[in-house]
Amino acid sequence: MEQKTIITLTVKNNDVNQTIFNFMKKMFQTTSLSVLYKLFRNKKIKVNNKIMKERNYKLQLGDQILIFDKNLVITERKQQIAETDSASEKVAVVYEDQSILVVDKPHGVEMHSTFNSSLDGMVQSYLMQKGAYHPQTEQSFVISHIHRLDKLTRGLVLYAKNKISLDLLLKKINQKEYIEKKYLTQCEGIITEDEFTVTGYLVKDESEQKMIFSLTEQPNSKKAITYFKVLTRTLNTTWLEVTLGTGRKHQIRASLSYLQHPIINDVKYGAKRIAKKYMIGLYATTLVFHQLPEPLEYLNEKVIKILENIIE
């Protein structure tokens, strides 16, 4: 007896080049993985009218997917921001083209939140208002940041506006020869060296919810390399340009705390509180792209900067 088709899906531009299994996980987020595995084993999935048993098949534009299961529920695609998110807040766009968006995240704004205002929500609202993003018509793609900033840090955040750019940039972000990130920070005390490198290991202190830096490797620690250059010295503080050699959580904050020069107002890492509002003197100021392949090769050697006049 011929099976009745329950669900029919067509692969769109932002669905291509991912495995059919990953696509299914995004489309049916409330369905357990064991059920998805069973669909493949029981020959209940067809692609272009052929039974699909290979979970690693890479989807191509226009592929027709037929699924024979009356219990599956497609995850509703909608703008992923909380009702309390202020969609009216204007996102500070620093650079935008057909593939990427770079915005200036304010101090105190979370990257993503289910309940509070977030940068992701602000970016999605901005792109929806200008007609560049239609979540209701997307199947597996959601506008996504490529890297994160701490809530207390201000500065540049890179977003991908389509699946091809997202995959490429996520692959390259942790390879520093492709995407270079620079920071500006003001720390306590006077640092006498003009340029120096801090190399060591970071491990999370679960009780304090912060990262601990040490020169020797510890269990579960990760290597961290940070390059510092003194820009100017004031009476009691030092301004530094910072380049990341690795991209670890709280890497700059923990490294400077270890050197006993914590970032100003970074109370968690040992600094004195100088402002009631908890924001720290750390700014993601520069993005530089190198050796990116097509279709993002046009970005190579492009420098995106903000906050050039922040040092008083």
Contacts in CASP RR format, 6 or more apart in sequence:
PFRMAT RR
TARGET T0000
AUTHOR 0000-0000-0000
METHOD contacts of the structure
MODEL  1
MEQKTIITLTVKNNDVNQTIFNFMKKMFQTTSLSVLYKLFRNKKIKVNNK
IMKERNYKLQLGDQILIFDKNLVITERKQQIAETDSASEKVAVVYEDQSI
LVVDKPHGVEMHSTFNSSLDGMVQSYLMQKGAYHPQTEQSFVISHIHRLD
KLTRGLVLYAKNKISLDLLLKKINQKEYIEKKYLTQCEGIITEDEFTVTG
YLVKDESEQKMIFSLTEQPNSKKAITYFKVLTRTLNTTWLEVTLGTGRKH
QIRASLSYLQHPIINDVKYGAKRIAKKYMIGLYATTLVFHQLPEPLEYLN
EKVIKILENIIE
3 44 0 8 1.000
3 68 0 8 1.000
4 68 0 8 1.000
5 66 0 8 1.000
5 67 0 8 1.000
5 68 0 8 1.000
6 67 0 8 1.000
6 68 0 8 1.000
6 69 0 8 1.000
6 70 0 8 1.000
6 72 0 8 1.000
7 65 0 8 1.000
7 66 0 8 1.000
7 67 0 8 1.000
7 69 0 8 1.000
7 72 0 8 1.000
7 74 0 8 1.000
8 64 0 8 1.000
8 65 0 8 1.000
8 66 0 8 1.000
8 67 0 8 1.000
9 27 0 8 1.000
9 64 0 8 1.000
9 65 0 8 1.000
9 67 0 8 1.000
9 139 0 8 1.000
10 62 0 8 1.000
10 63 0 8 1.000
10 64 0 8 1.000
10 65 0 8 1.000
11 23 0 8 1.000
11 59 0 8 1.000
11 60 0 8 1.000
11 61 0 8 1.000
11 62 0 8 1.000
11 63 0 8 1.000
11 64 0 8 1.000
11 65 0 8 1.000
12 61 0 8 1.000
12 62 0 8 1.000
12 138 0 8 1.000
12 139 0 8 1.000
13 61 0 8 1.000
13 162 0 8 1.000
13 163 0 8 1.000
14 138 0 8 1.000
14 139 0 8 1.000
14 140 0 8 1.000
14 141 0 8 1.000
14 162 0 8 1.000
14 163 0 8 1.000
15 23 0 8 1.000
15 59 0 8 1.000
15 139 0 8 1.000
15 140 0 8 1.000
15 141 0 8 1.000
15 163 0 8 1.000
16 58 0 8 1.000
16 59 0 8 1.000
16 60 0 8 1.000
16 61 0 8 1.000
16 163 0 8 1.000
16 164 0 8 1.000
17 58 0 8 1.000
17 59 0 8 1.000
17 163 0 8 1.000
17 164 0 8 1.000
17 167 0 8 1.000
18 58 0 8 1.000
18 59 0 8 1.000
18 140 0 8 1.000
18 163 0 8 1.000
18 167 0 8 1.000
19 55 0 8 1.000
19 56 0 8 1.000
19 57 0 8 1.000
19 58 0 8 1.000
19 59 0 8 1.000
20 45 0 8 1.000
20 47 0 8 1.000
20 52 0 8 1.000
20 54 0 8 1.000
20 55 0 8 1.000
20 56 0 8 1.000
20 57 0 8 1.000
20 58 0 8 1.000
20 59 0 8 1.000
20 65 0 8 1.000
21 36 0 8 1.000
21 40 0 8 1.000
21 55 0 8 1.000
21 56 0 8 1.000
22 140 0 8 1.000
23 59 0 8 1.000
23 139 0 8 1.000
23 140 0 8 1.000
24 36 0 8 1.000
24 39 0 8 1.000
24 45 0 8 1.000
25 33 0 8 1.000
25 36 0 8 1.000
26 75 0 8 1.000
26 139 0 8 1.000
26 140 0 8 1.000
27 74 0 8 1.000
27 75 0 8 1.000
27 139 0 8 1.000
27 140 0 8 1.000
28 36 0 8 1.000
28 72 0 8 1.000
28 73 0 8 1.000
28 74 0 8 1.000
28 75 0 8 1.000
29 75 0 8 1.000
30 73 0 8 1.000
30 75 0 8 1.000
31 72 0 8 1.000
31 73 0 8 1.000
37 55 0 8 1.000
39 45 0 8 1.000
39 67 0 8 1.000
39 69 0 8 1.000
40 52 0 8 1.000
40 53 0 8 1.000
40 55 0 8 1.000
41 53 0 8 1.000
43 51 0 8 1.000
43 53 0 8 1.000
44 67 0 8 1.000
44 68 0 8 1.000
44 69 0 8 1.000
45 51 0 8 1.000
45 52 0 8 1.000
45 65 0 8 1.000
45 66 0 8 1.000
45 67 0 8 1.000
45 68 0 8 1.000
46 52 0 8 1.000
46 65 0 8 1.000
46 66 0 8 1.000
46 68 0 8 1.000
47 57 0 8 1.000
47 63 0 8 1.000
47 64 0 8 1.000
47 65 0 8 1.000
47 66 0 8 1.000
48 63 0 8 1.000
48 64 0 8 1.000
49 64 0 8 1.000
49 66 0 8 1.000
52 65 0 8 1.000
77 135 0 8 1.000
77 136 0 8 1.000
77 137 0 8 1.000
77 138 0 8 1.000
77 139 0 8 1.000
77 142 0 8 1.000
78 135 0 8 1.000
78 136 0 8 1.000
79 121 0 8 1.000
79 124 0 8 1.000
79 125 0 8 1.000
79 128 0 8 1.000
79 135 0 8 1.000
80 120 0 8 1.000
80 121 0 8 1.000
80 124 0 8 1.000
80 135 0 8 1.000
80 142 0 8 1.000
81 87 0 8 1.000
81 118 0 8 1.000
81 120 0 8 1.000
81 121 0 8 1.000
81 122 0 8 1.000
81 124 0 8 1.000
81 125 0 8 1.000
82 113 0 8 1.000
82 114 0 8 1.000
82 115 0 8 1.000
82 116 0 8 1.000
82 117 0 8 1.000
82 118 0 8 1.000
84 115 0 8 1.000
84 116 0 8 1.000
84 117 0 8 1.000
85 113 0 8 1.000
85 116 0 8 1.000
85 117 0 8 1.000
85 118 0 8 1.000
85 121 0 8 1.000
85 122 0 8 1.000
85 125 0 8 1.000
86 117 0 8 1.000
86 122 0 8 1.000
87 121 0 8 1.000
87 122 0 8 1.000
87 125 0 8 1.000
89 117 0 8 1.000
89 122 0 8 1.000
89 125 0 8 1.000
90 122 0 8 1.000
90 126 0 8 1.000
91 103 0 8 1.000
91 119 0 8 1.000
91 122 0 8 1.000
91 123 0 8 1.000
91 125 0 8 1.000
91 126 0 8 1.000
92 103 0 8 1.000
92 104 0 8 1.000
92 106 0 8 1.000
93 101 0 8 1.000
93 102 0 8 1.000
93 103 0 8 1.000
93 126 0 8 1.000
94 102 0 8 1.000
94 103 0 8 1.000
94 104 0 8 1.000
94 156 0 8 1.000
94 304 0 8 1.000
94 306 0 8 1.000
95 101 0 8 1.000
95 102 0 8 1.000
95 304 0 8 1.000
96 102 0 8 1.000
98 161 0 8 1.000
99 160 0 8 1.000
99 161 0 8 1.000
99 162 0 8 1.000
99 164 0 8 1.000
99 165 0 8 1.000
99 295 0 8 1.000
99 296 0 8 1.000
100 158 0 8 1.000
100 159 0 8 1.000
100 160 0 8 1.000
100 161 0 8 1.000
100 165 0 8 1.000
100 169 0 8 1.000
100 296 0 8 1.000
100 299 0 8 1.000
101 123 0 8 1.000
101 127 0 8 1.000
101 158 0 8 1.000
101 159 0 8 1.000
101 161 0 8 1.000
102 156 0 8 1.000
102 157 0 8 1.000
102 158 0 8 1.000
102 159 0 8 1.000
102 287 0 8 1.000
102 304 0 8 1.000
103 119 0 8 1.000
103 122 0 8 1.000
103 123 0 8 1.000
103 156 0 8 1.000
103 157 0 8 1.000
103 159 0 8 1.000
104 154 0 8 1.000
104 155 0 8 1.000
104 156 0 8 1.000
104 157 0 8 1.000
104 306 0 8 1.000
105 111 0 8 1.000
105 119 0 8 1.000
105 149 0 8 1.000
105 153 0 8 1.000
105 154 0 8 1.000
105 155 0 8 1.000
105 156 0 8 1.000
105 157 0 8 1.000
105 284 0 8 1.000
106 154 0 8 1.000
107 152 0 8 1.000
107 153 0 8 1.000
107 154 0 8 1.000
107 277 0 8 1.000
107 279 0 8 1.000
107 280 0 8 1.000
108 151 0 8 1.000
108 152 0 8 1.000
108 278 0 8 1.000
108 279 0 8 1.000
109 117 0 8 1.000
109 118 0 8 1.000
109 119 0 8 1.000
109 122 0 8 1.000
109 151 0 8 1.000
110 116 0 8 1.000
110 117 0 8 1.000
110 118 0 8 1.000
110 119 0 8 1.000
110 151 0 8 1.000
111 118 0 8 1.000
111 119 0 8 1.000
111 120 0 8 1.000
111 145 0 8 1.000
111 148 0 8 1.000
111 149 0 8 1.000
111 151 0 8 1.000
111 157 0 8 1.000
112 118 0 8 1.000
112 119 0 8 1.000
112 120 0 8 1.000
112 121 0 8 1.000
112 145 0 8 1.000
119 145 0 8 1.000
119 157 0 8 1.000
120 143 0 8 1.000
120 144 0 8 1.000
120 145 0 8 1.000
123 143 0 8 1.000
123 145 0 8 1.000
123 159 0 8 1.000
124 133 0 8 1.000
124 135 0 8 1.000
124 143 0 8 1.000
127 133 0 8 1.000
127 143 0 8 1.000
127 161 0 8 1.000
128 134 0 8 1.000
128 135 0 8 1.000
132 161 0 8 1.000
133 143 0 8 1.000
133 161 0 8 1.000
135 142 0 8 1.000
140 163 0 8 1.000
141 162 0 8 1.000
141 163 0 8 1.000
141 166 0 8 1.000
143 159 0 8 1.000
143 160 0 8 1.000
143 161 0 8 1.000
144 159 0 8 1.000
144 160 0 8 1.000
144 166 0 8 1.000
145 157 0 8 1.000
145 158 0 8 1.000
145 159 0 8 1.000
146 157 0 8 1.000
146 158 0 8 1.000
146 159 0 8 1.000
146 160 0 8 1.000
146 166 0 8 1.000
146 169 0 8 1.000
146 170 0 8 1.000
146 173 0 8 1.000
147 157 0 8 1.000
147 158 0 8 1.000
147 173 0 8 1.000
147 181 0 8 1.000
148 157 0 8 1.000
149 155 0 8 1.000
149 157 0 8 1.000
149 284 0 8 1.000
150 250 0 8 1.000
150 253 0 8 1.000
150 282 0 8 1.000
152 266 0 8 1.000
152 278 0 8 1.000
152 279 0 8 1.000
152 280 0 8 1.000
152 282 0 8 1.000
153 280 0 8 1.000
153 282 0 8 1.000
153 283 0 8 1.000
153 284 0 8 1.000
154 279 0 8 1.000
154 282 0 8 1.000
154 283 0 8 1.000
154 284 0 8 1.000
154 307 0 8 1.000
155 283 0 8 1.000
155 284 0 8 1.000
155 285 0 8 1.000
155 306 0 8 1.000
155 307 0 8 1.000
156 181 0 8 1.000
156 284 0 8 1.000
156 285 0 8 1.000
156 286 0 8 1.000
156 287 0 8 1.000
156 304 0 8 1.000
156 306 0 8 1.000
157 284 0 8 1.000
158 169 0 8 1.000
158 179 0 8 1.000
158 287 0 8 1.000
160 166 0 8 1.000
160 169 0 8 1.000
160 170 0 8 1.000
164 295 0 8 1.000
165 295 0 8 1.000
165 296 0 8 1.000
168 292 0 8 1.000
168 293 0 8 1.000
168 295 0 8 1.000
168 296 0 8 1.000
169 179 0 8 1.000
169 296 0 8 1.000
172 178 0 8 1.000
172 179 0 8 1.000
172 292 0 8 1.000
173 179 0 8 1.000
174 247 0 8 1.000
176 244 0 8 1.000
176 245 0 8 1.000
176 246 0 8 1.000
177 290 0 8 1.000
177 291 0 8 1.000
178 289 0 8 1.000
178 290 0 8 1.000
178 291 0 8 1.000
178 292 0 8 1.000
179 287 0 8 1.000
179 288 0 8 1.000
179 289 0 8 1.000
179 290 0 8 1.000
180 243 0 8 1.000
180 286 0 8 1.000
180 287 0 8 1.000
180 288 0 8 1.000
180 289 0 8 1.000
180 290 0 8 1.000
181 243 0 8 1.000
181 244 0 8 1.000
181 284 0 8 1.000
181 286 0 8 1.000
181 287 0 8 1.000
182 241 0 8 1.000
182 242 0 8 1.000
182 243 0 8 1.000
182 284 0 8 1.000
182 285 0 8 1.000
182 286 0 8 1.000
182 288 0 8 1.000
183 241 0 8 1.000
183 242 0 8 1.000
183 243 0 8 1.000
183 244 0 8 1.000
183 252 0 8 1.000
183 282 0 8 1.000
183 283 0 8 1.000
183 284 0 8 1.000
183 285 0 8 1.000
183 286 0 8 1.000
184 231 0 8 1.000
184 239 0 8 1.000
184 240 0 8 1.000
184 241 0 8 1.000
184 242 0 8 1.000
184 282 0 8 1.000
184 283 0 8 1.000
184 285 0 8 1.000
184 307 0 8 1.000
184 310 0 8 1.000
184 311 0 8 1.000
185 239 0 8 1.000
185 240 0 8 1.000
185 242 0 8 1.000
185 252 0 8 1.000
185 256 0 8 1.000
185 263 0 8 1.000
185 281 0 8 1.000
185 282 0 8 1.000
185 283 0 8 1.000
186 237 0 8 1.000
186 238 0 8 1.000
186 239 0 8 1.000
186 240 0 8 1.000
186 263 0 8 1.000
186 264 0 8 1.000
186 281 0 8 1.000
186 311 0 8 1.000
187 237 0 8 1.000
187 238 0 8 1.000
187 240 0 8 1.000
187 256 0 8 1.000
187 261 0 8 1.000
187 262 0 8 1.000
187 263 0 8 1.000
187 264 0 8 1.000
188 236 0 8 1.000
188 237 0 8 1.000
188 261 0 8 1.000
188 262 0 8 1.000
188 263 0 8 1.000
188 264 0 8 1.000
188 271 0 8 1.000
188 272 0 8 1.000
189 236 0 8 1.000
189 237 0 8 1.000
189 238 0 8 1.000
189 261 0 8 1.000
190 233 0 8 1.000
190 236 0 8 1.000
190 237 0 8 1.000
190 238 0 8 1.000
191 228 0 8 1.000
191 230 0 8 1.000
191 233 0 8 1.000
191 238 0 8 1.000
191 240 0 8 1.000
191 259 0 8 1.000
191 261 0 8 1.000
193 230 0 8 1.000
194 229 0 8 1.000
194 230 0 8 1.000
195 227 0 8 1.000
195 228 0 8 1.000
195 229 0 8 1.000
195 230 0 8 1.000
196 228 0 8 1.000
197 225 0 8 1.000
197 226 0 8 1.000
197 227 0 8 1.000
197 228 0 8 1.000
198 213 0 8 1.000
198 224 0 8 1.000
198 225 0 8 1.000
198 226 0 8 1.000
198 228 0 8 1.000
198 255 0 8 1.000
198 258 0 8 1.000
198 259 0 8 1.000
199 223 0 8 1.000
199 224 0 8 1.000
199 225 0 8 1.000
199 226 0 8 1.000
200 213 0 8 1.000
200 214 0 8 1.000
200 215 0 8 1.000
200 216 0 8 1.000
200 223 0 8 1.000
200 224 0 8 1.000
200 225 0 8 1.000
201 213 0 8 1.000
201 214 0 8 1.000
201 215 0 8 1.000
201 216 0 8 1.000
201 217 0 8 1.000
201 218 0 8 1.000
201 221 0 8 1.000
201 222 0 8 1.000
201 223 0 8 1.000
201 224 0 8 1.000
202 211 0 8 1.000
202 212 0 8 1.000
202 213 0 8 1.000
202 221 0 8 1.000
202 222 0 8 1.000
202 224 0 8 1.000
202 248 0 8 1.000
202 249 0 8 1.000
202 250 0 8 1.000
202 251 0 8 1.000
202 254 0 8 1.000
203 211 0 8 1.000
203 212 0 8 1.000
203 214 0 8 1.000
203 218 0 8 1.000
203 219 0 8 1.000
203 220 0 8 1.000
203 221 0 8 1.000
203 222 0 8 1.000
204 210 0 8 1.000
204 211 0 8 1.000
204 212 0 8 1.000
204 220 0 8 1.000
204 249 0 8 1.000
205 211 0 8 1.000
205 212 0 8 1.000
208 268 0 8 1.000
210 250 0 8 1.000
210 254 0 8 1.000
210 268 0 8 1.000
210 269 0 8 1.000
211 248 0 8 1.000
211 249 0 8 1.000
211 250 0 8 1.000
211 251 0 8 1.000
211 253 0 8 1.000
211 254 0 8 1.000
212 254 0 8 1.000
213 224 0 8 1.000
213 254 0 8 1.000
213 255 0 8 1.000
213 257 0 8 1.000
213 258 0 8 1.000
214 221 0 8 1.000
214 258 0 8 1.000
217 223 0 8 1.000
222 246 0 8 1.000
222 248 0 8 1.000
223 246 0 8 1.000
224 246 0 8 1.000
224 247 0 8 1.000
224 248 0 8 1.000
224 251 0 8 1.000
224 254 0 8 1.000
224 255 0 8 1.000
225 244 0 8 1.000
225 245 0 8 1.000
225 246 0 8 1.000
226 242 0 8 1.000
226 243 0 8 1.000
226 244 0 8 1.000
226 245 0 8 1.000
226 246 0 8 1.000
226 251 0 8 1.000
226 252 0 8 1.000
226 255 0 8 1.000
227 242 0 8 1.000
227 243 0 8 1.000
227 244 0 8 1.000
227 245 0 8 1.000
228 240 0 8 1.000
228 241 0 8 1.000
228 242 0 8 1.000
229 240 0 8 1.000
229 241 0 8 1.000
229 242 0 8 1.000
229 243 0 8 1.000
230 238 0 8 1.000
230 239 0 8 1.000
230 240 0 8 1.000
231 239 0 8 1.000
231 240 0 8 1.000
231 241 0 8 1.000
231 311 0 8 1.000
232 238 0 8 1.000
232 239 0 8 1.000
232 311 0 8 1.000
233 239 0 8 1.000
237 264 0 8 1.000
238 261 0 8 1.000
239 311 0 8 1.000
242 252 0 8 1.000
244 251 0 8 1.000
244 252 0 8 1.000
250 269 0 8 1.000
252 263 0 8 1.000
252 282 0 8 1.000
253 262 0 8 1.000
253 263 0 8 1.000
253 266 0 8 1.000
253 268 0 8 1.000
253 269 0 8 1.000
253 280 0 8 1.000
253 282 0 8 1.000
254 269 0 8 1.000
256 262 0 8 1.000
256 263 0 8 1.000
256 269 0 8 1.000
257 266 0 8 1.000
257 269 0 8 1.000
257 270 0 8 1.000
262 269 0 8 1.000
262 270 0 8 1.000
262 271 0 8 1.000
263 269 0 8 1.000
263 271 0 8 1.000
263 280 0 8 1.000
263 281 0 8 1.000
263 282 0 8 1.000
264 271 0 8 1.000
264 274 0 8 1.000
264 280 0 8 1.000
264 281 0 8 1.000
265 271 0 8 1.000
265 272 0 8 1.000
265 273 0 8 1.000
265 274 0 8 1.000
265 275 0 8 1.000
265 278 0 8 1.000
265 279 0 8 1.000
265 280 0 8 1.000
265 281 0 8 1.000
266 280 0 8 1.000
266 281 0 8 1.000
266 282 0 8 1.000
267 273 0 8 1.000
267 278 0 8 1.000
271 280 0 8 1.000
283 306 0 8 1.000
283 307 0 8 1.000
283 310 0 8 1.000
285 305 0 8 1.000
285 306 0 8 1.000
285 307 0 8 1.000
285 308 0 8 1.000
285 310 0 8 1.000
286 303 0 8 1.000
286 304 0 8 1.000
286 305 0 8 1.000
286 306 0 8 1.000
287 303 0 8 1.000
287 304 0 8 1.000
287 305 0 8 1.000
288 301 0 8 1.000
288 302 0 8 1.000
288 303 0 8 1.000
288 304 0 8 1.000
289 296 0 8 1.000
289 299 0 8 1.000
289 300 0 8 1.000
289 301 0 8 1.000
289 302 0 8 1.000
290 300 0 8 1.000
290 301 0 8 1.000
291 300 0 8 1.000
292 299 0 8 1.000
292 300 0 8 1.000
END
